[in-house]
Amino acid sequence: MTLIDEIEQLFAGRLLIGHAEAARALGFDPKSLTREGDRGAVRYRLRGKRRCYAREDLAEYLKPQTPLPAPQVRTSRISSTGAPMPR
């Protein structure tokens, strides 16, 4: 059974799950999931003061992230005066 299947099963008939359940489903320690939420990596909703998660929140978090493009490397060597340096 895949992680997505487990999450679907966990949400059966429910709109939201609690923080501990979401952490367990993702294989995280609850504190790690809190950190991910604090940095904005996973969306959560508050029910009073408690964090809850919707199916789409966890599905979005599990989507593969697009890597950032590699920085361009300068191929020419320039001295501190701006003149080209010999190779």
N, CA, C and O atoms as a GROMACS GRO file, in nm:
protein
  348
    1MET      N    1   0.085  -0.117   0.000
    1MET     CA    2   0.000   0.000   0.000
    1MET      C    3   0.090   0.124   0.000
    1MET      O    4   0.185   0.133   0.077
    2THR      N    5   0.058   0.219  -0.087
    2THR     CA    6   0.139   0.341  -0.098
    2THR      C    7   0.099   0.440   0.012
    2THR      O    8  -0.005   0.426   0.076
    3LEU      N    9   0.182   0.540   0.030
    3LEU     CA   10   0.155   0.644   0.128
    3LEU      C   11   0.026   0.717   0.095
    3LEU      O   12  -0.053   0.748   0.184
    4ILE      N   13   0.004   0.745  -0.034
    4ILE     CA   14  -0.119   0.814  -0.076
    4ILE      C   15  -0.241   0.728  -0.041
    4ILE      O   16  -0.342   0.781   0.005
    5ASP      N   17  -0.232   0.597  -0.063
    5ASP     CA   18  -0.343   0.507  -0.028
    5ASP      C   19  -0.371   0.508   0.121
    5ASP      O   20  -0.487   0.509   0.163
    6GLU      N   21  -0.266   0.509   0.202
    6GLU     CA   22  -0.282   0.513   0.347
    6GLU      C   23  -0.350   0.643   0.390
    6GLU      O   24  -0.437   0.642   0.478
    7ILE      N   25  -0.311   0.753   0.329
    7ILE     CA   26  -0.372   0.881   0.363
    7ILE      C   27  -0.518   0.883   0.322
    7ILE      O   28  -0.603   0.934   0.396
    8GLU      N   29  -0.549   0.829   0.203
    8GLU     CA   30  -0.689   0.821   0.158
    8GLU      C   31  -0.772   0.740   0.258
    8GLU      O   32  -0.884   0.778   0.291
    9GLN      N   33  -0.717   0.630   0.305
    9GLN     CA   34  -0.786   0.545   0.401
    9GLN      C   35  -0.806   0.619   0.534
    9GLN      O   36  -0.911   0.606   0.597
   10LEU      N   37  -0.707   0.695   0.575
   10LEU     CA   38  -0.715   0.770   0.699
   10LEU      C   39  -0.826   0.875   0.694
   10LEU      O   40  -0.890   0.902   0.795
   11PHE      N   41  -0.847   0.934   0.578
   11PHE     CA   42  -0.947   1.040   0.561
   11PHE      C   43  -1.087   0.986   0.531
   11PHE      O   44  -1.181   1.065   0.515
   12ALA      N   45  -1.104   0.856   0.524
   12ALA     CA   46  -1.234   0.798   0.488
   12ALA      C   47  -1.346   0.860   0.572
   12ALA      O   48  -1.354   0.838   0.693
   13GLY      N   49  -1.433   0.936   0.505
   13GLY     CA   50  -1.547   0.997   0.572
   13GLY      C   51  -1.515   1.118   0.657
   13GLY      O   52  -1.601   1.166   0.732
   14ARG      N   53  -1.394   1.170   0.648
   14ARG     CA   54  -1.354   1.284   0.731
   14ARG      C   55  -1.296   1.394   0.642
   14ARG      O   56  -1.234   1.367   0.540
   15LEU      N   57  -1.318   1.518   0.683
   15LEU     CA   58  -1.262   1.632   0.610
   15LEU      C   59  -1.124   1.670   0.661
   15LEU      O   60  -1.039   1.713   0.584
   16LEU      N   61  -1.102   1.655   0.791
   16LEU     CA   62  -0.975   1.694   0.853
   16LEU      C   63  -0.926   1.582   0.945
   16LEU      O   64  -1.004   1.505   1.001
   17ILE      N   65  -0.793   1.576   0.960
   17ILE     CA   66  -0.735   1.487   1.060
   17ILE      C   67  -0.647   1.571   1.152
   17ILE      O   68  -0.603   1.680   1.116
   18GLY      N   69  -0.623   1.518   1.270
   18GLY     CA   70  -0.544   1.590   1.368
   18GLY      C   71  -0.394   1.586   1.338
   18GLY      O   72  -0.348   1.514   1.250
   19HIS      N   73  -0.323   1.666   1.413
   19HIS     CA   74  -0.179   1.682   1.393
   19HIS      C   75  -0.103   1.549   1.414
   19HIS      O   76  -0.020   1.512   1.330
   20ALA      N   77  -0.131   1.481   1.522
   20ALA     CA   78  -0.060   1.355   1.552
   20ALA      C   79  -0.088   1.250   1.444
   20ALA      O   80   0.003   1.178   1.403
   21GLU      N   81  -0.213   1.242   1.398
   21GLU     CA   82  -0.248   1.146   1.293
   21GLU      C   83  -0.176   1.178   1.162
   21GLU      O   84  -0.125   1.088   1.095
   22ALA      N   85  -0.171   1.306   1.128
   22ALA     CA   86  -0.103   1.346   1.005
   22ALA      C   87   0.046   1.316   1.014
   22ALA      O   88   0.105   1.266   0.918
   23ALA      N   89   0.107   1.344   1.127
   23ALA     CA   90   0.249   1.316   1.145
   23ALA      C   91   0.276   1.166   1.132
   23ALA      O   92   0.370   1.125   1.066
   24ARG      N   93   0.193   1.087   1.196
   24ARG     CA   94   0.210   0.941   1.190
   24ARG      C   95   0.194   0.890   1.047
   24ARG      O   96   0.271   0.804   1.003
   25ALA      N   97   0.096   0.943   0.974
   25ALA     CA   98   0.072   0.902   0.835
   25ALA      C   99   0.191   0.936   0.746
   25ALA      O  100   0.225   0.859   0.656
   26LEU      N  101   0.255   1.051   0.772
   26LEU     CA  102   0.370   1.093   0.691
   26LEU      C  103   0.500   1.031   0.738
   26LEU      O  104   0.603   1.043   0.671
   27GLY      N  105   0.496   0.965   0.853
   27GLY     CA  106   0.618   0.906   0.908
   27GLY      C  107   0.707   1.008   0.976
   27GLY      O  108   0.829   0.990   0.985
   28PHE      N  109   0.646   1.116   1.025
   28PHE     CA  110   0.719   1.224   1.092
   28PHE      C  111   0.695   1.219   1.242
   28PHE      O  112   0.596   1.163   1.289
   29ASP      N  113   0.786   1.278   1.315
   29ASP     CA  114   0.762   1.312   1.454
   29ASP      C  115   0.671   1.434   1.451
   29ASP      O  116   0.687   1.519   1.364
   30PRO      N  117   0.575   1.447   1.543
   30PRO     CA  118   0.487   1.563   1.542
   30PRO      C  119   0.562   1.697   1.545
   30PRO      O  120   0.517   1.794   1.484
   31LYS      N  121   0.675   1.703   1.614
   31LYS     CA  122   0.752   1.828   1.617
   31LYS      C  123   0.807   1.862   1.479
   31LYS      O  124   0.815   1.979   1.443
   32SER      N  125   0.846   1.761   1.403
   32SER     CA  126   0.896   1.785   1.267
   32SER      C  127   0.785   1.839   1.178
   32SER      O  128   0.808   1.929   1.097
   33LEU      N  129   0.664   1.784   1.193
   33LEU     CA  130   0.552   1.834   1.114
   33LEU      C  131   0.518   1.978   1.154
   33LEU      O  132   0.481   2.059   1.069
   34THR      N  133   0.531   2.009   1.281
   34THR     CA  134   0.511   2.147   1.326
   34THR      C  135   0.610   2.241   1.257
   34THR      O  136   0.572   2.348   1.210
   35ARG      N  137   0.736   2.200   1.252
   35ARG     CA  138   0.839   2.283   1.186
   35ARG      C  139   0.808   2.301   1.038
   35ARG      O  140   0.823   2.410   0.984
   36GLU      N  141   0.764   2.194   0.972
   36GLU     CA  142   0.729   2.204   0.830
   36GLU      C  143   0.613   2.302   0.810
   36GLU      O  144   0.612   2.379   0.714
   37GLY      N  145   0.517   2.300   0.900
   37GLY     CA  146   0.406   2.394   0.893
   37GLY      C  147   0.451   2.537   0.920
   37GLY      O  148   0.407   2.631   0.854
   38ASP      N  149   0.540   2.553   1.018
   38ASP     CA  150   0.589   2.687   1.052
   38ASP      C  151   0.666   2.750   0.936
   38ASP      O  152   0.659   2.871   0.917
   39ARG      N  153   0.738   2.669   0.861
   39ARG     CA  154   0.815   2.725   0.749
   39ARG      C  155   0.732   2.735   0.621
   39ARG      O  156   0.780   2.781   0.517
   40GLY      N  157   0.606   2.692   0.628
   40GLY     CA  158   0.515   2.707   0.516
   40GLY      C  159   0.521   2.595   0.414
   40GLY      O  160   0.465   2.607   0.305
   41ALA      N  161   0.588   2.485   0.448
   41ALA     CA  162   0.601   2.374   0.353
   41ALA      C  163   0.472   2.291   0.346
   41ALA      O  164   0.442   2.234   0.241
   42VAL      N  165   0.398   2.285   0.454
   42VAL     CA  166   0.271   2.211   0.455
   42VAL      C  167   0.164   2.303   0.514
   42VAL      O  168   0.185   2.366   0.617
   43ARG      N  169   0.050   2.307   0.447
   43ARG     CA  170  -0.060   2.393   0.493
   43ARG      C  171  -0.136   2.321   0.604
   43ARG      O  172  -0.151   2.199   0.601
   44TYR      N  173  -0.181   2.397   0.701
   44TYR     CA  174  -0.264   2.343   0.808
   44TYR      C  175  -0.375   2.441   0.840
   44TYR      O  176  -0.370   2.558   0.800
   45ARG      N  177  -0.474   2.394   0.911
   45ARG     CA  178  -0.586   2.478   0.953
   45ARG      C  179  -0.592   2.470   1.105
   45ARG      O  180  -0.554   2.368   1.164
   46LEU      N  181  -0.638   2.573   1.167
   46LEU     CA  182  -0.650   2.574   1.312
   46LEU      C  183  -0.793   2.544   1.352
   46LEU      O  184  -0.888   2.602   1.299
   47ARG      N  185  -0.806   2.456   1.445
   47ARG     CA  186  -0.935   2.425   1.509
   47ARG      C  187  -0.915   2.465   1.655
   47ARG      O  188  -0.867   2.386   1.736
   48GLY      N  189  -0.953   2.588   1.686
   48GLY     CA  190  -0.916   2.643   1.815
   48GLY      C  191  -0.767   2.674   1.809
   48GLY      O  192  -0.724   2.758   1.730
   49LYS      N  193  -0.688   2.608   1.893
   49LYS     CA  194  -0.542   2.626   1.891
   49LYS      C  195  -0.472   2.505   1.833
   49LYS      O  196  -0.349   2.501   1.828
   50ARG      N  197  -0.548   2.406   1.789
   50ARG     CA  198  -0.488   2.282   1.739
   50ARG      C  199  -0.481   2.280   1.587
   50ARG      O  200  -0.570   2.330   1.518
   51ARG      N  201  -0.372   2.222   1.537
   51ARG     CA  202  -0.353   2.211   1.392
   51ARG      C  203  -0.426   2.089   1.338
   51ARG      O  204  -0.423   1.982   1.398
   52CYS      N  205  -0.492   2.108   1.225
   52CYS     CA  206  -0.559   2.000   1.154
   52CYS      C  207  -0.518   2.009   1.008
   52CYS      O  208  -0.474   2.114   0.961
   53TYR      N  209  -0.532   1.899   0.938
   53TYR     CA  210  -0.488   1.892   0.799
   53TYR      C  211  -0.598   1.833   0.713
   53TYR      O  212  -0.665   1.738   0.752
   54ALA      N  213  -0.616   1.891   0.595
   54ALA     CA  214  -0.710   1.839   0.496
   54ALA      C  215  -0.633   1.747   0.401
   54ALA      O  216  -0.511   1.756   0.390
   55ARG      N  217  -0.705   1.661   0.335
   55ARG     CA  218  -0.644   1.568   0.240
   55ARG      C  219  -0.560   1.642   0.136
   55ARG      O  220  -0.447   1.602   0.105
   56GLU      N  221  -0.616   1.752   0.082
   56GLU     CA  222  -0.543   1.826  -0.022
   56GLU      C  223  -0.416   1.892   0.032
   56GLU      O  224  -0.321   1.913  -0.044
   57ASP      N  225  -0.414   1.927   0.160
   57ASP     CA  226  -0.293   1.985   0.220
   57ASP      C  227  -0.179   1.884   0.217
   57ASP      O  228  -0.067   1.917   0.179
   58LEU      N  229  -0.209   1.762   0.258
   58LEU     CA  230  -0.106   1.658   0.262
   58LEU      C  231  -0.067   1.613   0.121
   58LEU      O  232   0.050   1.585   0.094
   59ALA      N  233  -0.166   1.607   0.030
   59ALA     CA  234  -0.136   1.568  -0.108
   59ALA      C  235  -0.043   1.670  -0.173
   59ALA      O  236   0.050   1.632  -0.245
   60GLU      N  237  -0.067   1.798  -0.149
   60GLU     CA  238   0.017   1.904  -0.204
   60GLU      C  239   0.159   1.894  -0.148
   60GLU      O  240   0.257   1.912  -0.221
   61TYR      N  241   0.170   1.865  -0.020
   61TYR     CA  242   0.301   1.851   0.044
   61TYR      C  243   0.380   1.735  -0.016
   61TYR      O  244   0.502   1.742  -0.028
   62LEU      N  245   0.310   1.628  -0.052
   62LEU     CA  246   0.376   1.508  -0.103
   62LEU      C  247   0.413   1.516  -0.251
   62LEU      O  248   0.486   1.430  -0.301
   63LYS      N  249   0.361   1.618  -0.322
   63LYS     CA  250   0.396   1.632  -0.464
   63LYS      C  251   0.545   1.654  -0.479
   63LYS      O  252   0.606   1.723  -0.398
   64PRO      N  253   0.604   1.596  -0.583
   64PRO     CA  254   0.747   1.622  -0.606
   64PRO      C  255   0.769   1.771  -0.633
   64PRO      O  256   0.693   1.834  -0.706
   65GLN      N  257   0.872   1.824  -0.574
   65GLN     CA  258   0.904   1.965  -0.592
   65GLN      C  259   0.990   1.983  -0.717
   65GLN      O  260   1.074   1.899  -0.747
   66THR      N  261   0.969   2.092  -0.788
   66THR     CA  262   1.049   2.124  -0.905
   66THR      C  263   1.182   2.182  -0.856
   66THR      O  264   1.183   2.280  -0.783
   67PRO      N  265   1.293   2.121  -0.897
   67PRO     CA  266   1.422   2.174  -0.851
   67PRO      C  267   1.448   2.312  -0.911
   67PRO      O  268   1.405   2.343  -1.022
   68LEU      N  269   1.520   2.392  -0.836
   68LEU     CA  270   1.559   2.524  -0.885
   68LEU      C  271   1.665   2.507  -0.994
   68LEU      O  272   1.744   2.414  -0.988
   69PRO      N  273   1.668   2.596  -1.092
   69PRO     CA  274   1.772   2.586  -1.195
   69PRO      C  275   1.910   2.611  -1.134
   69PRO      O  276   1.925   2.687  -1.038
   70ALA      N  277   2.009   2.547  -1.193
   70ALA     CA  278   2.146   2.563  -1.144
   70ALA      C  279   2.193   2.705  -1.173
   70ALA      O  280   2.160   2.761  -1.277
   71PRO      N  281   2.270   2.763  -1.082
   71PRO     CA  282   2.321   2.898  -1.107
   71PRO      C  283   2.418   2.897  -1.224
   71PRO      O  284   2.487   2.798  -1.249
   72GLN      N  285   2.423   3.009  -1.296
   72GLN     CA  286   2.514   3.019  -1.408
   72GLN      C  287   2.655   3.042  -1.356
   72GLN      O  288   2.677   3.116  -1.259
   73VAL      N  289   2.749   2.978  -1.421
   73VAL     CA  290   2.890   2.991  -1.382
   73VAL      C  291   2.959   3.079  -1.483
   73VAL      O  292   2.944   3.061  -1.604
   74ARG      N  293   3.034   3.175  -1.433
   74ARG     CA  294   3.108   3.263  -1.524
   74ARG      C  295   3.227   3.184  -1.579
   74ARG      O  296   3.302   3.122  -1.505
   75THR      N  297   3.241   3.189  -1.707
   75THR     CA  298   3.351   3.115  -1.770
   75THR      C  299   3.474   3.203  -1.792
   75THR      O  300   3.585   3.151  -1.804
   76SER      N  301   3.456   3.333  -1.798
   76SER     CA  302   3.572   3.419  -1.820
   76SER      C  303   3.627   3.463  -1.685
   76SER      O  304   3.554   3.479  -1.588
   77ARG      N  305   3.755   3.481  -1.683
   77ARG     CA  306   3.821   3.526  -1.561
   77ARG      C  307   3.852   3.674  -1.576
   77ARG      O  308   3.912   3.716  -1.674
   78ILE      N  309   3.810   3.753  -1.478
   78ILE     CA  310   3.831   3.897  -1.483
   78ILE      C  311   3.904   3.940  -1.356
   78ILE      O  312   3.870   3.897  -1.246
   79SER      N  313   4.005   4.024  -1.373
   79SER     CA  314   4.081   4.073  -1.257
   79SER      C  315   4.001   4.177  -1.182
   79SER      O  316   3.894   4.220  -1.227
   80SER      N  317   4.052   4.219  -1.067
   80SER     CA  318   3.983   4.318  -0.987
   80SER      C  319   3.974   4.453  -1.058
   80SER      O  320   3.892   4.537  -1.020
   81THR      N  321   4.056   4.475  -1.158
   81THR     CA  322   4.050   4.600  -1.235
   81THR      C  323   3.951   4.590  -1.349
   81THR      O  324   3.922   4.690  -1.415
   82GLY      N  325   3.898   4.471  -1.375
   82GLY     CA  326   3.801   4.451  -1.483
   82GLY      C  327   3.863   4.402  -1.611
   82GLY      O  328   3.792   4.374  -1.708
   83ALA      N  329   3.996   4.390  -1.614
   83ALA     CA  330   4.065   4.341  -1.734
   83ALA      C  331   4.063   4.189  -1.736
   83ALA      O  332   4.070   4.127  -1.630
   84PRO      N  333   4.055   4.127  -1.856
   84PRO     CA  334   4.059   3.982  -1.864
   84PRO      C  335   4.194   3.929  -1.815
   84PRO      O  336   4.299   3.988  -1.840
   85MET      N  337   4.189   3.816  -1.744
   85MET     CA  338   4.312   3.755  -1.695
   85MET      C  339   4.359   3.650  -1.795
   85MET      O  340   4.277   3.586  -1.860
   86PRO      N  341   4.491   3.631  -1.808
   86PRO     CA  342   4.541   3.527  -1.899
   86PRO      C  343   4.505   3.389  -1.843
   86PRO      O  344   4.488   3.371  -1.722
   87ARG      N  345   4.495   3.296  -1.934
   87ARG     CA  346   4.462   3.158  -1.893
   87ARG      C  347   4.585   3.076  -1.877
   87ARG      O  348   4.576   2.958  -1.843
   0.00000   0.00000   0.00000
